[in-house]
Amino acid sequence: MNQVKRNILLNPGPATTTDTVKNAMVVADICPRELEFGELTLSVRNDLIRVAHGEKNHTCVMLTSSGTGGVEACLTSVVPHTKKVLLLINGAYGERMQKICDAYRVEHIDYNQEWGLPLDLNEVESLLKKNQSEVSHIAFIHHETTVGILNPLSEISALAGKYNVETIVDAMSSFAGMKIDVEKDNIHYLVSSSNKCIQAMAGISFIITNKQSLLKTKEVAPRNFYFNLLDNHLYLEKNKQFRFTPPVQTVYALRQALNEYFEEGAENRFARYAAMYEIMRKKVLELGLTFLVEEKHHAKLLTAIHDPKSPAYSFDEMHDYLYERGFTIYPGKVGNINTFRLSNIGAIYPKDIEDFLVVFETYLRLKKII
Ligand SMILES: Cc1ncc(COP(=O)(O)O)c(C=O)c1O
């Protein structure tokens, strides 16, 4: 097995991967139309469904794209032309849904909340009530990675159920990082990608969708081609193959990453991530830094921290210092508030976070930032 230099990625994905996942990509060349590759594709789809507890009523559509492609596929394939989607927006990824809808002329009603603040469920409910005859879907981000806020998935899904509206959930940075049960939470479309908490490589987006809901979309005249969700699904079902060229080696990596997810155990993965968050949270407070989002709304997968006030602080300089030592951090701007972000997902462990925090503190003290 090739030993590869290990970088600790604290950016919000692509996340750090294990050497075994990296090495899973070194395989004999294969035509993805071969039966063997079809079996692999099917096993990956089935296991993604298992991760989301959707074995009973859900299927999984895989696309060759980054995560945005999966969101685009949902929004542009499922909303009837005579209906609207209610978008809940409290960060950049919420806004991206708005841009997608505008580009494809999918009618939408927007609930805009200030970035970093929790959604007001009364407001959500009154919008659902007021627009009941027009709204067919509600779309929102589970973990809004822009700021690290967790939007209340079960509560929003319950409201959607009450008003007979289907749910589209962007779970890009929460899928496989915390418990999501598409059956229990009545999620019709759950989107994620291969390079975040599932700990594989970039290149695949996937949508775990309720089969009945998806089949109903045959009534929706296509607005898209490559990203048509139903057409991709029908092709995958009939041929056990991606409709278009798959990222072959990424599929092997995802297979390995799924094996490692089940070997670790879902609960253990969630607990590992939560433990890393807790170590980070304590140290950030000890250093006198402050969070953008109120602690009770933290997703515990990524934390946005206000830039230190000191004139000696420069994000770029801090980034470079840490990067040279094997740690990658990420900037973040929310309106005119500057933050930097530390995520705690991927094949990293509490000891990595402890090591990072030592280097981080050393830097802040060296530069007299704190
Ligand atoms: C919540 C959320 N949605 C969508 C995306 C977009 O994913 P991609 O950059 O893979 O297209 C991201 C990426 O970080 C994300 O965190």
The ligand as an SDF file (V2000), in Angstrom:
LIG
                    3D

 16 16  0  0  0  0  0  0  0  0999 V2000
  -24.3090   22.4190    2.6480 C   0  0  0  0  0  0  0  0  0  0  0  0
  -23.5710   22.4180    1.3420 C   0  0  0  0  0  0  0  0  0  0  0  0
  -24.2720   22.4130    0.2090 N   0  0  0  0  0  0  0  0  0  0  0  0
  -23.6770   22.4020   -0.9890 C   0  0  0  0  0  0  0  0  0  0  0  0
  -22.3020   22.3900   -1.0900 C   0  0  0  0  0  0  0  0  0  0  0  0
  -21.6860   22.4170   -2.4360 C   0  0  0  0  0  0  0  0  0  0  0  0
  -20.9520   21.2880   -2.6870 O   0  0  0  0  0  0  0  0  0  0  0  0
  -19.8970   21.2570   -3.8900 P   0  0  0  0  0  0  0  0  0  0  0  0
  -18.8770   22.3120   -3.5910 O   0  0  0  0  0  0  0  0  0  0  0  0
  -19.3670   19.8620   -3.7710 O   0  0  0  0  0  0  0  0  0  0  0  0
  -20.6300   21.4960   -5.1490 O   0  0  0  0  0  0  0  0  0  0  0  0
  -21.5220   22.3950    0.0730 C   0  0  0  0  0  0  0  0  0  0  0  0
  -20.0640   22.4060   -0.0080 C   0  0  0  0  0  0  0  0  0  0  0  0
  -19.3510   22.5880    0.9540 O   0  0  0  0  0  0  0  0  0  0  0  0
  -22.1770   22.4020    1.3160 C   0  0  0  0  0  0  0  0  0  0  0  0
  -21.4830   22.4040    2.4540 O   0  0  0  0  0  0  0  0  0  0  0  0
  1  2  1  0
  2  3  1  0
  2 15  2  0
  3  4  2  0
  4  5  1  0
  5  6  1  0
  5 12  2  0
  6  7  1  0
  7  8  1  0
  8  9  2  0
  8 10  1  0
  8 11  1  0
 12 13  1  0
 12 15  1  0
 13 14  2  0
 15 16  1  0
M  END
$$$$
